[in-house]
Amino acid sequence: MTSRALPSTVRSAVEHRVEVKKSVFLARLEPVGSVEAADAVVARVRKEHWEARHHCVALVIGPHAERQRSNDDGEPAGTAGAPMLEVLRHREVTDLVAVVTRWFGGTLLGAGGLVRAYGGAVTGALDRAQLVERVHLTQVTADAPQAEAGRIVAFLHQWAEAHGAVLDDPTYGAAVTLSIHVAPDRVPVLKADMAALTGGAVAMAVGETAIVDRPAH
């Protein structure tokens, strides 16, 4: 599986406000790890904006976006939750919930107007969000002598930036334990580069491959 095969998520909560013919649509996106966490976000938004007429919902959960759900919350069927969910699918994101709160402005928008407003509110929120890629990376670790740690950490920072790897914070003890998550096909390159840097003095241990969050570029 390639590093681009998994849907992304959002780093943190974001809001976006749209006004259409005096109706106000406030979209809130939050990263969540389960349906229960998504339900808690919806309940919190309902409590915070209790005076609003509608709180429409779309959520996508799971590494492969396998759990999906939407709710029109009193709007005509298919005019709110479905277009919101379609935006999330189209943008290939997961592990997030979208809640669009609507304050009615007195003018009926029609089915097409509602679809555009609810979908547009979620699109605007996603445009403002910082995306996080989900990628399959292999953990590689090494123990470096204290005297060499600074030089090796600086090298790994540069290497991670150049190769799309994710560098963990060092762990300091008798030696400095270093951990970096690397695309599986780049592991031999990293080992060779480390051997060249240290003259073979620092050995690298290859661990498991797992799904890791990485800031999107």
C-alpha angles and dihedrals in degrees: 000000000000125000090250095054097089126074118249129235136206124265097219144353119293136181133206127187125208128180121202119177090335093309110121121215116193114190120198123187121191131176111240135175100208144020088253091056090049091051089052090054091051091049091050093050091048090052094046094049098031093149094061119102100224138027106185120190142204124173137178121193135180138050090276096033089253097153116061132166140164138186130198093200096209099326116120110287114276096009101099122014095036097054090043090053091046090057091052091049093047092050090048098231131146144179093049141103126216120204119184114193116199129201108195114235099197098259122098110233099197126228095289093048092051093048091052094045097048094041092044093051091055092044090053092050092050090049088058096044126097106236125218120204121224110217139168106246133170120230115232120185136188139177113227128190114254091244093055099038098093093053093045094047090051089051092049092050090055092043093050091051092050097045104036093250128148117232119205123213112272119254113224122214134118083323129016113255113213126195128187131172112220137180105265094241091053096055094092090049092052093048091050093047092049091049090052092048096049101029089246093301095121116060121204123216119210115221136178129319114236143155110281131183115240128179109255118243 
